[in-house]
Protein backbone atom coordinates (compact mmCIF):
# COMPACT_ATOMS: atom_id res chain seq x y z
CA UNK A 1 0.00 0.00 0.00
CA UNK A 2 1.38 3.40 -0.99
CA UNK A 3 1.76 6.31 1.42
CA UNK A 4 -1.16 8.07 -0.31
CA UNK A 5 -3.45 5.02 -0.06
CA UNK A 6 -2.53 4.51 3.59
CA UNK A 7 -3.23 8.13 4.48
CA UNK A 8 -6.59 8.23 2.70
CA UNK A 9 -7.84 4.97 4.18
CA UNK A 10 -6.34 5.05 7.67
CA UNK A 11 -5.40 8.57 8.70
CA UNK A 12 -7.56 11.13 6.89
CA UNK A 13 -10.25 12.39 9.28
CA UNK A 14 -13.49 14.30 8.85
CA UNK A 15 -11.90 17.33 10.57
CA UNK A 16 -9.23 17.36 7.84
CA UNK A 17 -11.93 17.46 5.18
CA UNK A 18 -13.75 20.28 6.97
CA UNK A 19 -10.52 22.27 7.15
CA UNK A 20 -9.91 21.83 3.41
CA UNK A 21 -13.44 22.99 2.62
CA UNK A 22 -13.07 25.99 4.94
CA UNK A 23 -9.82 27.05 3.25
CA UNK A 24 -11.48 26.66 -0.15
CA UNK A 25 -14.61 28.59 0.84
CA UNK A 26 -12.90 31.45 2.70
CA UNK A 27 -9.65 31.62 0.71
CA UNK A 28 -8.01 33.18 3.74
CA UNK A 29 -6.33 31.43 6.69
CA UNK A 30 -7.26 34.21 9.11
CA UNK A 31 -10.97 33.82 8.36
CA UNK A 32 -10.67 30.04 8.62
CA UNK A 33 -9.00 30.41 12.01
CA UNK A 34 -11.60 32.91 13.24
CA UNK A 35 -14.52 30.72 12.20
CA UNK A 36 -12.87 27.56 13.55
CA UNK A 37 -11.86 29.17 16.89
CA UNK A 38 -8.20 28.22 16.48
CA UNK A 39 -5.05 30.18 15.67
CA UNK A 40 -3.80 30.98 12.18
CA UNK A 41 -0.60 29.04 12.88
CA UNK A 42 -2.66 25.96 13.79
CA UNK A 43 -4.60 26.20 10.52
CA UNK A 44 -1.39 26.65 8.53
CA UNK A 45 0.27 23.72 10.29
CA UNK A 46 -2.72 21.40 9.77
CA UNK A 47 -2.96 22.31 6.08
CA UNK A 48 0.77 21.71 5.60
CA UNK A 49 0.47 18.31 7.27
CA UNK A 50 -2.40 17.32 4.99
CA UNK A 51 -0.54 18.45 1.88
CA UNK A 52 2.60 16.65 3.04
CA UNK A 53 0.71 13.41 3.61
CA UNK A 54 -1.03 13.62 0.24
CA UNK A 55 2.21 14.59 -1.49
CA UNK A 56 0.59 17.43 -3.48
CA UNK A 57 -0.07 21.13 -3.10
CA UNK A 58 -3.77 21.78 -2.55
CA UNK A 59 -3.77 25.58 -2.56
CA UNK A 60 -1.65 28.35 -4.03
CA UNK A 61 -1.37 31.95 -2.93
CA UNK A 62 -2.69 34.67 -5.25
CA UNK A 63 -3.34 38.38 -4.87
CA UNK A 64 -6.97 37.48 -4.11
CA UNK A 65 -6.11 34.89 -1.47
CA UNK A 66 -5.70 31.14 -1.54
CA UNK A 67 -6.91 29.37 -4.66
CA UNK A 68 -7.22 25.57 -5.06
CA UNK A 69 -4.86 23.83 -7.46
CA UNK A 70 -6.10 21.03 -9.73
CA UNK A 71 -5.32 18.64 -6.85
CA UNK A 72 -7.16 20.91 -4.45
CA UNK A 73 -10.27 21.05 -6.63
CA UNK A 74 -10.27 17.24 -6.75
CA UNK A 75 -10.02 16.89 -2.97
CA UNK A 76 -12.59 19.64 -2.33
CA UNK A 77 -15.10 17.98 -4.65
CA UNK A 78 -14.80 14.61 -2.94
CA UNK A 79 -14.68 16.16 0.54
CA UNK A 80 -18.10 17.73 -0.02
CA UNK A 81 -19.54 14.38 -1.08
CA UNK A 82 -18.02 12.52 1.87
CA UNK A 83 -19.13 15.04 4.48
CA UNK A 84 -22.59 15.21 2.96
CA UNK A 85 -22.77 11.43 3.17
CA UNK A 86 -21.77 11.49 6.84
CA UNK A 87 -24.50 14.05 7.47
CA UNK A 88 -27.06 11.77 5.85
CA UNK A 89 -25.87 8.87 8.05
CA UNK A 90 -26.58 10.97 11.13
CA UNK A 91 -30.02 11.92 9.80
CA UNK A 92 -30.95 8.30 9.08
CA UNK A 93 -29.76 7.10 12.49
CA UNK A 94 -31.82 9.81 14.22
CA UNK A 95 -34.81 8.91 12.06
CA UNK A 96 -34.53 5.24 13.03
CA UNK A 97 -34.19 6.17 16.70
CA UNK A 98 -37.36 8.27 16.59
CA UNK A 99 -39.37 5.88 14.41
CA UNK A 100 -39.37 8.21 11.40
CA UNK A 101 -38.93 7.09 7.79
CA UNK A 102 -35.91 9.26 7.11
CA UNK A 103 -35.35 12.54 5.32
CA UNK A 104 -35.03 13.19 1.59
CA UNK A 105 -33.49 16.27 -0.03
CA UNK A 106 -35.23 17.16 -3.29
CA UNK A 107 -34.37 19.84 -5.83
CA UNK A 108 -37.08 21.04 -8.23
CA UNK A 109 -37.55 23.61 -10.96
CA UNK A 110 -39.50 26.68 -9.77
CA UNK A 111 -42.30 25.88 -12.24
CA UNK A 112 -42.87 22.52 -10.53
CA UNK A 113 -43.15 23.92 -7.00
CA UNK A 114 -46.87 24.82 -7.32
CA UNK A 115 -47.90 21.86 -9.52
CA UNK A 116 -46.35 18.41 -9.32
CA UNK A 117 -44.53 18.80 -6.01
CA UNK A 118 -47.54 19.57 -3.74
CA UNK A 119 -49.44 16.57 -5.10
CA UNK A 120 -46.45 14.26 -4.69
CA UNK A 121 -45.77 15.55 -1.17
CA UNK A 122 -49.40 15.05 -0.18
CA UNK A 123 -49.24 11.48 -1.48
CA UNK A 124 -45.97 10.91 0.40
CA UNK A 125 -47.46 12.12 3.68
CA UNK A 126 -50.49 9.90 3.19
CA UNK A 127 -48.27 6.86 2.80
CA UNK A 128 -45.60 7.78 5.37
CA UNK A 129 -46.47 10.69 7.68
CA UNK A 130 -43.03 10.62 9.32
CA UNK A 131 -41.04 10.83 6.10
CA UNK A 132 -39.56 14.33 6.04
CA UNK A 133 -38.62 16.29 2.94
CA UNK A 134 -36.43 19.33 2.32
CA UNK A 135 -37.31 21.08 -0.95
CA UNK A 136 -34.88 23.33 -2.82
CA UNK A 137 -35.71 25.17 -6.02
CA UNK A 138 -33.42 26.46 -8.73
CA UNK A 139 -32.36 26.08 -12.37
CA UNK A 140 -31.63 22.56 -13.58
CA UNK A 141 -27.91 23.17 -14.06
CA UNK A 142 -27.51 24.29 -10.44
CA UNK A 143 -29.64 21.45 -9.08
CA UNK A 144 -27.65 18.83 -10.99
CA UNK A 145 -24.40 20.26 -9.61
CA UNK A 146 -25.78 19.96 -6.07
CA UNK A 147 -26.93 16.42 -6.84
CA UNK A 148 -23.44 15.44 -7.98
CA UNK A 149 -21.95 16.96 -4.80
CA UNK A 150 -24.27 14.83 -2.70
CA UNK A 151 -26.29 17.75 -1.34
CA UNK A 152 -29.50 16.47 -2.94
CA UNK A 153 -31.00 12.98 -3.20
CA UNK A 154 -33.35 13.66 -6.09
CA UNK A 155 -33.75 16.37 -8.72
CA UNK A 156 -37.11 16.85 -10.45
CA UNK A 157 -37.18 18.83 -13.67
CA UNK A 158 -36.58 18.63 -17.39
CA UNK A 159 -34.15 15.82 -18.05
CA UNK A 160 -31.10 17.07 -19.99
CA UNK A 161 -29.43 15.29 -22.88
CA UNK A 162 -27.36 12.16 -22.33
CA UNK A 163 -24.04 13.99 -22.14
CA UNK A 164 -25.30 15.97 -19.12
CA UNK A 165 -26.57 12.79 -17.43
CA UNK A 166 -23.19 11.04 -17.17
CA UNK A 167 -22.94 9.44 -13.73
CA UNK A 168 -26.67 9.94 -13.12
CA UNK A 169 -29.77 7.84 -13.48
CA UNK A 170 -33.07 9.24 -14.62
CA UNK A 171 -36.72 8.29 -14.88
CA UNK A 172 -39.18 10.01 -17.20
CA UNK A 173 -42.32 11.13 -15.38
CA UNK A 174 -44.23 12.65 -18.30
CA UNK A 175 -43.95 14.08 -21.78
CA UNK A 176 -45.60 17.48 -21.94
CA UNK A 177 -46.99 19.03 -25.09
CA UNK A 178 -46.61 22.74 -25.68
CA UNK A 179 -49.87 24.70 -25.84
CA UNK A 180 -50.74 28.15 -27.14
CA UNK A 181 -52.57 30.15 -24.49
CA UNK A 182 -54.20 33.54 -24.03
CA UNK A 183 -56.13 35.37 -21.37
CA UNK A 184 -59.82 34.38 -21.02
CA UNK A 185 -61.04 37.56 -22.74
CA UNK A 186 -58.75 37.44 -25.77
CA UNK A 187 -60.46 38.21 -29.14
CA UNK A 188 -59.58 34.72 -30.39
CA UNK A 189 -61.42 32.94 -27.56
CA UNK A 190 -64.41 31.11 -29.05
CA UNK A 191 -63.36 31.66 -32.68
CA UNK A 192 -64.51 28.89 -34.98
CA UNK A 193 -62.10 27.29 -37.47
CA UNK A 194 -59.10 29.12 -36.05
CA UNK A 195 -56.11 29.24 -38.41
CA UNK A 196 -52.46 30.03 -37.78
CA UNK A 197 -52.68 33.15 -39.94
CA UNK A 198 -55.25 34.52 -37.46
CA UNK A 199 -52.46 34.70 -34.86
CA UNK A 200 -50.09 36.82 -36.95
CA UNK A 201 -51.06 40.33 -35.81
CA UNK A 202 -51.35 39.71 -32.07
CA UNK A 203 -48.62 40.37 -29.49
CA UNK A 204 -46.60 37.33 -28.42
CA UNK A 205 -44.61 36.11 -25.44
CA UNK A 206 -41.64 34.26 -26.94
CA UNK A 207 -38.80 32.25 -25.43
CA UNK A 208 -35.46 34.07 -25.81
CA UNK A 209 -33.02 33.15 -28.61
CA UNK A 210 -30.93 30.15 -27.63
CA UNK A 211 -33.57 28.70 -25.31
CA UNK A 212 -34.95 25.22 -25.95
CA UNK A 213 -38.30 26.39 -27.34
CA UNK A 214 -37.10 29.22 -29.59
CA UNK A 215 -36.05 27.17 -32.62
CA UNK A 216 -39.15 24.91 -32.53
CA UNK A 217 -41.58 27.84 -32.44
CA UNK A 218 -39.71 29.62 -35.26
CA UNK A 219 -39.98 26.42 -37.33
CA UNK A 220 -43.68 26.17 -36.49
CA UNK A 221 -44.27 29.74 -37.68
CA UNK A 222 -42.49 29.03 -40.98
CA UNK A 223 -44.25 25.70 -41.48
CA UNK A 224 -47.63 27.40 -41.13
CA UNK A 225 -46.86 30.33 -43.42
CA UNK A 226 -46.28 32.87 -40.64
CA UNK A 227 -43.46 35.35 -40.33
CA UNK A 228 -41.88 36.03 -36.96
CA UNK A 229 -44.10 38.37 -34.90
CA UNK A 230 -43.04 42.01 -34.81
CA UNK A 231 -44.80 42.73 -31.52
CA UNK A 232 -43.41 40.52 -28.77
CA UNK A 233 -41.59 40.25 -25.47
CA UNK A 234 -39.02 37.56 -24.64
CA UNK A 235 -38.93 35.79 -21.28
CA UNK A 236 -38.67 32.39 -19.64
CA UNK A 237 -40.63 33.58 -16.61
CA UNK A 238 -43.91 31.70 -16.25
CA UNK A 239 -45.19 34.31 -13.78
CA UNK A 240 -44.50 37.21 -16.14
CA UNK A 241 -46.00 35.35 -19.10
CA UNK A 242 -49.19 34.60 -17.21
CA UNK A 243 -49.55 38.15 -15.91
CA UNK A 244 -48.84 39.64 -19.35
CA UNK A 245 -51.53 37.65 -21.17
CA UNK A 246 -54.04 38.70 -18.51
CA UNK A 247 -53.47 42.39 -19.26
CA UNK A 248 -52.69 42.25 -22.99
CA UNK A 249 -54.20 40.45 -25.99
CA UNK A 250 -51.04 38.37 -26.22
CA UNK A 251 -50.35 34.72 -27.01
CA UNK A 252 -47.86 32.62 -25.04
CA UNK A 253 -46.42 29.11 -24.98
CA UNK A 254 -47.26 27.00 -21.94
CA UNK A 255 -46.72 23.41 -20.87
CA UNK A 256 -48.40 21.26 -18.22
CA UNK A 257 -45.89 22.09 -15.50
CA UNK A 258 -46.70 25.82 -15.61
CA UNK A 259 -50.21 25.85 -17.04
CA UNK A 260 -52.42 25.40 -14.01
CA UNK A 261 -50.73 26.53 -10.75
CA UNK A 262 -52.93 29.60 -10.23
CA UNK A 263 -55.88 28.73 -12.44
CA UNK A 264 -58.52 30.07 -10.06
CA UNK A 265 -56.67 33.37 -9.64
CA UNK A 266 -55.75 34.07 -13.28
CA UNK A 267 -57.55 31.74 -15.72
CA UNK A 268 -56.13 31.16 -19.17
CA UNK A 269 -57.55 29.92 -22.46
CA UNK A 270 -55.94 27.17 -24.53
CA UNK A 271 -56.17 27.85 -28.27
CA UNK A 272 -57.21 24.87 -30.43
CA UNK A 273 -53.99 24.90 -32.46
CA UNK A 274 -51.21 22.36 -31.97
CA UNK A 275 -47.65 23.70 -32.32
CA UNK A 276 -46.62 20.11 -33.00
CA UNK A 277 -43.68 19.73 -30.62
CA UNK A 278 -42.99 18.67 -27.05
CA UNK A 279 -40.47 19.89 -24.53
CA UNK A 280 -37.80 17.63 -23.10
CA UNK A 281 -39.50 15.22 -20.69
CA UNK A 282 -40.13 15.98 -17.07
CA UNK A 283 -38.37 13.44 -14.91
CA UNK A 284 -36.37 12.66 -11.80
CA UNK A 285 -32.61 12.20 -11.61
CA UNK A 286 -30.32 10.75 -8.95
CA UNK A 287 -26.71 9.64 -8.66
CA UNK A 288 -25.94 6.28 -10.25
CA UNK A 289 -23.26 5.46 -7.66
CA UNK A 290 -25.45 6.23 -4.65
CA UNK A 291 -28.48 4.03 -3.88
CA UNK A 292 -31.59 5.98 -3.02
CA UNK A 293 -32.47 6.00 0.67
CA UNK A 294 -35.92 4.52 1.50
CA UNK A 295 -37.56 7.93 1.85
CA UNK A 296 -36.17 9.00 -1.54
CA UNK A 297 -37.49 5.79 -3.13
CA UNK A 298 -40.89 6.55 -1.64
CA UNK A 299 -40.75 10.13 -2.95
CA UNK A 300 -39.88 8.87 -6.43
CA UNK A 301 -42.83 6.48 -6.34
CA UNK A 302 -45.19 9.29 -5.36
CA UNK A 303 -43.93 11.45 -8.23
CA UNK A 304 -44.63 8.57 -10.61
CA UNK A 305 -48.14 8.16 -9.21
CA UNK A 306 -49.24 11.79 -9.53
CA UNK A 307 -47.71 12.52 -12.95
CA UNK A 308 -50.33 10.58 -14.97
CA UNK A 309 -53.05 12.41 -13.06
CA UNK A 310 -51.64 15.77 -14.20
CA UNK A 311 -51.47 14.55 -17.80
CA UNK A 312 -55.16 13.55 -17.58
CA UNK A 313 -56.00 16.98 -16.20
CA UNK A 314 -54.18 18.63 -19.10
CA UNK A 315 -56.15 16.60 -21.66
CA UNK A 316 -59.47 17.42 -20.01
CA UNK A 317 -58.76 21.14 -19.78
CA UNK A 318 -56.93 21.77 -23.04
CA UNK A 319 -60.16 22.26 -25.01
CA UNK A 320 -61.07 25.52 -23.30
CA UNK A 321 -60.38 27.98 -20.55
CA UNK A 322 -58.50 26.74 -17.50
CA UNK A 323 -59.71 27.88 -14.10
CA UNK A 324 -62.89 29.60 -15.26
CA UNK A 325 -65.20 26.63 -15.30
CA UNK A 326 -65.08 26.22 -19.09
CA UNK A 327 -65.75 29.00 -21.55
C-alpha positions as CSV (number, residue, x, y, z in Angstrom):
1,X,0.0,0.0,0.0
2,X,1.4,3.4,-1.0
3,X,1.8,6.3,1.4
4,X,-1.2,8.1,-0.3
5,X,-3.5,5.0,-0.1
6,X,-2.5,4.5,3.6
7,X,-3.2,8.1,4.5
8,X,-6.6,8.2,2.7
9,X,-7.8,5.0,4.2
10,X,-6.3,5.1,7.7
11,X,-5.4,8.6,8.7
12,X,-7.6,11.1,6.9
13,X,-10.2,12.4,9.3
14,X,-13.5,14.3,8.8
15,X,-11.9,17.3,10.6
16,X,-9.2,17.4,7.8
17,X,-11.9,17.5,5.2
18,X,-13.8,20.3,7.0
19,X,-10.5,22.3,7.1
20,X,-9.9,21.8,3.4
21,X,-13.4,23.0,2.6
22,X,-13.1,26.0,4.9
23,X,-9.8,27.0,3.3
24,X,-11.5,26.7,-0.2
25,X,-14.6,28.6,0.8
26,X,-12.9,31.4,2.7
27,X,-9.6,31.6,0.7
28,X,-8.0,33.2,3.7
29,X,-6.3,31.4,6.7
30,X,-7.3,34.2,9.1
31,X,-11.0,33.8,8.4
32,X,-10.7,30.0,8.6
33,X,-9.0,30.4,12.0
34,X,-11.6,32.9,13.2
35,X,-14.5,30.7,12.2
36,X,-12.9,27.6,13.6
37,X,-11.9,29.2,16.9
38,X,-8.2,28.2,16.5
39,X,-5.1,30.2,15.7
40,X,-3.8,31.0,12.2
41,X,-0.6,29.0,12.9
42,X,-2.7,26.0,13.8
43,X,-4.6,26.2,10.5
44,X,-1.4,26.6,8.5
45,X,0.3,23.7,10.3
46,X,-2.7,21.4,9.8
47,X,-3.0,22.3,6.1
48,X,0.8,21.7,5.6
49,X,0.5,18.3,7.3
50,X,-2.4,17.3,5.0
51,X,-0.5,18.5,1.9
52,X,2.6,16.7,3.0
53,X,0.7,13.4,3.6
54,X,-1.0,13.6,0.2
55,X,2.2,14.6,-1.5
56,X,0.6,17.4,-3.5
57,X,-0.1,21.1,-3.1
58,X,-3.8,21.8,-2.5
59,X,-3.8,25.6,-2.6
60,X,-1.6,28.3,-4.0
61,X,-1.4,32.0,-2.9
62,X,-2.7,34.7,-5.3
63,X,-3.3,38.4,-4.9
64,X,-7.0,37.5,-4.1
65,X,-6.1,34.9,-1.5
66,X,-5.7,31.1,-1.5
67,X,-6.9,29.4,-4.7
68,X,-7.2,25.6,-5.1
69,X,-4.9,23.8,-7.5
70,X,-6.1,21.0,-9.7
71,X,-5.3,18.6,-6.8
72,X,-7.2,20.9,-4.4
73,X,-10.3,21.1,-6.6
74,X,-10.3,17.2,-6.8
75,X,-10.0,16.9,-3.0
76,X,-12.6,19.6,-2.3
77,X,-15.1,18.0,-4.7
78,X,-14.8,14.6,-2.9
79,X,-14.7,16.2,0.5
80,X,-18.1,17.7,0.0
81,X,-19.5,14.4,-1.1
82,X,-18.0,12.5,1.9
83,X,-19.1,15.0,4.5
84,X,-22.6,15.2,3.0
85,X,-22.8,11.4,3.2
86,X,-21.8,11.5,6.8
87,X,-24.5,14.1,7.5
88,X,-27.1,11.8,5.9
89,X,-25.9,8.9,8.0
90,X,-26.6,11.0,11.1
91,X,-30.0,11.9,9.8
92,X,-31.0,8.3,9.1
93,X,-29.8,7.1,12.5
94,X,-31.8,9.8,14.2
95,X,-34.8,8.9,12.1
96,X,-34.5,5.2,13.0
97,X,-34.2,6.2,16.7
98,X,-37.4,8.3,16.6
99,X,-39.4,5.9,14.4
100,X,-39.4,8.2,11.4
101,X,-38.9,7.1,7.8
102,X,-35.9,9.3,7.1
103,X,-35.4,12.5,5.3
104,X,-35.0,13.2,1.6
105,X,-33.5,16.3,0.0
106,X,-35.2,17.2,-3.3
107,X,-34.4,19.8,-5.8
108,X,-37.1,21.0,-8.2
109,X,-37.6,23.6,-11.0
110,X,-39.5,26.7,-9.8
111,X,-42.3,25.9,-12.2
112,X,-42.9,22.5,-10.5
113,X,-43.1,23.9,-7.0
114,X,-46.9,24.8,-7.3
115,X,-47.9,21.9,-9.5
116,X,-46.4,18.4,-9.3
117,X,-44.5,18.8,-6.0
118,X,-47.5,19.6,-3.7
119,X,-49.4,16.6,-5.1
120,X,-46.4,14.3,-4.7
121,X,-45.8,15.6,-1.2
122,X,-49.4,15.1,-0.2
123,X,-49.2,11.5,-1.5
124,X,-46.0,10.9,0.4
125,X,-47.5,12.1,3.7
126,X,-50.5,9.9,3.2
127,X,-48.3,6.9,2.8
128,X,-45.6,7.8,5.4
129,X,-46.5,10.7,7.7
130,X,-43.0,10.6,9.3
131,X,-41.0,10.8,6.1
132,X,-39.6,14.3,6.0
133,X,-38.6,16.3,2.9
134,X,-36.4,19.3,2.3
135,X,-37.3,21.1,-0.9
136,X,-34.9,23.3,-2.8
137,X,-35.7,25.2,-6.0
138,X,-33.4,26.5,-8.7
139,X,-32.4,26.1,-12.4
140,X,-31.6,22.6,-13.6
141,X,-27.9,23.2,-14.1
142,X,-27.5,24.3,-10.4
143,X,-29.6,21.5,-9.1
144,X,-27.6,18.8,-11.0
145,X,-24.4,20.3,-9.6
146,X,-25.8,20.0,-6.1
147,X,-26.9,16.4,-6.8
148,X,-23.4,15.4,-8.0
149,X,-22.0,17.0,-4.8
150,X,-24.3,14.8,-2.7
151,X,-26.3,17.7,-1.3
152,X,-29.5,16.5,-2.9
153,X,-31.0,13.0,-3.2
154,X,-33.3,13.7,-6.1
155,X,-33.8,16.4,-8.7
156,X,-37.1,16.9,-10.4
157,X,-37.2,18.8,-13.7
158,X,-36.6,18.6,-17.4
159,X,-34.1,15.8,-18.1
160,X,-31.1,17.1,-20.0
161,X,-29.4,15.3,-22.9
162,X,-27.4,12.2,-22.3
163,X,-24.0,14.0,-22.1
164,X,-25.3,16.0,-19.1
165,X,-26.6,12.8,-17.4
166,X,-23.2,11.0,-17.2
167,X,-22.9,9.4,-13.7
168,X,-26.7,9.9,-13.1
169,X,-29.8,7.8,-13.5
170,X,-33.1,9.2,-14.6
171,X,-36.7,8.3,-14.9
172,X,-39.2,10.0,-17.2
173,X,-42.3,11.1,-15.4
174,X,-44.2,12.7,-18.3
175,X,-44.0,14.1,-21.8
176,X,-45.6,17.5,-21.9
177,X,-47.0,19.0,-25.1
178,X,-46.6,22.7,-25.7
179,X,-49.9,24.7,-25.8
180,X,-50.7,28.2,-27.1
181,X,-52.6,30.2,-24.5
182,X,-54.2,33.5,-24.0
183,X,-56.1,35.4,-21.4
184,X,-59.8,34.4,-21.0
185,X,-61.0,37.6,-22.7
186,X,-58.7,37.4,-25.8
187,X,-60.5,38.2,-29.1
188,X,-59.6,34.7,-30.4
189,X,-61.4,32.9,-27.6
190,X,-64.4,31.1,-29.1
191,X,-63.4,31.7,-32.7
192,X,-64.5,28.9,-35.0
193,X,-62.1,27.3,-37.5
194,X,-59.1,29.1,-36.0
195,X,-56.1,29.2,-38.4
196,X,-52.5,30.0,-37.8
197,X,-52.7,33.2,-39.9
198,X,-55.3,34.5,-37.5
199,X,-52.5,34.7,-34.9
200,X,-50.1,36.8,-36.9
201,X,-51.1,40.3,-35.8
202,X,-51.4,39.7,-32.1
203,X,-48.6,40.4,-29.5
204,X,-46.6,37.3,-28.4
205,X,-44.6,36.1,-25.4
206,X,-41.6,34.3,-26.9
207,X,-38.8,32.3,-25.4
208,X,-35.5,34.1,-25.8
209,X,-33.0,33.1,-28.6
210,X,-30.9,30.2,-27.6
211,X,-33.6,28.7,-25.3
212,X,-34.9,25.2,-26.0
213,X,-38.3,26.4,-27.3
214,X,-37.1,29.2,-29.6
215,X,-36.0,27.2,-32.6
216,X,-39.1,24.9,-32.5
217,X,-41.6,27.8,-32.4
218,X,-39.7,29.6,-35.3
219,X,-40.0,26.4,-37.3
220,X,-43.7,26.2,-36.5
221,X,-44.3,29.7,-37.7
222,X,-42.5,29.0,-41.0
223,X,-44.3,25.7,-41.5
224,X,-47.6,27.4,-41.1
225,X,-46.9,30.3,-43.4
226,X,-46.3,32.9,-40.6
227,X,-43.5,35.4,-40.3
228,X,-41.9,36.0,-37.0
229,X,-44.1,38.4,-34.9
230,X,-43.0,42.0,-34.8
231,X,-44.8,42.7,-31.5
232,X,-43.4,40.5,-28.8
233,X,-41.6,40.3,-25.5
234,X,-39.0,37.6,-24.6
235,X,-38.9,35.8,-21.3
236,X,-38.7,32.4,-19.6
237,X,-40.6,33.6,-16.6
238,X,-43.9,31.7,-16.3
239,X,-45.2,34.3,-13.8
240,X,-44.5,37.2,-16.1
241,X,-46.0,35.4,-19.1
242,X,-49.2,34.6,-17.2
243,X,-49.5,38.2,-15.9
244,X,-48.8,39.6,-19.3
245,X,-51.5,37.6,-21.2
246,X,-54.0,38.7,-18.5
247,X,-53.5,42.4,-19.3
248,X,-52.7,42.3,-23.0
249,X,-54.2,40.4,-26.0
250,X,-51.0,38.4,-26.2
251,X,-50.3,34.7,-27.0
252,X,-47.9,32.6,-25.0
253,X,-46.4,29.1,-25.0
254,X,-47.3,27.0,-21.9
255,X,-46.7,23.4,-20.9
256,X,-48.4,21.3,-18.2
257,X,-45.9,22.1,-15.5
258,X,-46.7,25.8,-15.6
259,X,-50.2,25.8,-17.0
260,X,-52.4,25.4,-14.0
261,X,-50.7,26.5,-10.7
262,X,-52.9,29.6,-10.2
263,X,-55.9,28.7,-12.4
264,X,-58.5,30.1,-10.1
265,X,-56.7,33.4,-9.6
266,X,-55.8,34.1,-13.3
267,X,-57.6,31.7,-15.7
268,X,-56.1,31.2,-19.2
269,X,-57.6,29.9,-22.5
270,X,-55.9,27.2,-24.5
271,X,-56.2,27.8,-28.3
272,X,-57.2,24.9,-30.4
273,X,-54.0,24.9,-32.5
274,X,-51.2,22.4,-32.0
275,X,-47.7,23.7,-32.3
276,X,-46.6,20.1,-33.0
277,X,-43.7,19.7,-30.6
278,X,-43.0,18.7,-27.1
279,X,-40.5,19.9,-24.5
280,X,-37.8,17.6,-23.1
281,X,-39.5,15.2,-20.7
282,X,-40.1,16.0,-17.1
283,X,-38.4,13.4,-14.9
284,X,-36.4,12.7,-11.8
285,X,-32.6,12.2,-11.6
286,X,-30.3,10.7,-9.0
287,X,-26.7,9.6,-8.7
288,X,-25.9,6.3,-10.2
289,X,-23.3,5.5,-7.7
290,X,-25.5,6.2,-4.7
291,X,-28.5,4.0,-3.9
292,X,-31.6,6.0,-3.0
293,X,-32.5,6.0,0.7
294,X,-35.9,4.5,1.5
295,X,-37.6,7.9,1.8
296,X,-36.2,9.0,-1.5
297,X,-37.5,5.8,-3.1
298,X,-40.9,6.6,-1.6
299,X,-40.7,10.1,-2.9
300,X,-39.9,8.9,-6.4
301,X,-42.8,6.5,-6.3
302,X,-45.2,9.3,-5.4
303,X,-43.9,11.4,-8.2
304,X,-44.6,8.6,-10.6
305,X,-48.1,8.2,-9.2
306,X,-49.2,11.8,-9.5
307,X,-47.7,12.5,-12.9
308,X,-50.3,10.6,-15.0
309,X,-53.1,12.4,-13.1
310,X,-51.6,15.8,-14.2
311,X,-51.5,14.5,-17.8
312,X,-55.2,13.5,-17.6
313,X,-56.0,17.0,-16.2
314,X,-54.2,18.6,-19.1
315,X,-56.2,16.6,-21.7
316,X,-59.5,17.4,-20.0
317,X,-58.8,21.1,-19.8
318,X,-56.9,21.8,-23.0
319,X,-60.2,22.3,-25.0
320,X,-61.1,25.5,-23.3
321,X,-60.4,28.0,-20.6
322,X,-58.5,26.7,-17.5
323,X,-59.7,27.9,-14.1
324,X,-62.9,29.6,-15.3
325,X,-65.2,26.6,-15.3
326,X,-65.1,26.2,-19.1
327,X,-65.7,29.0,-21.5
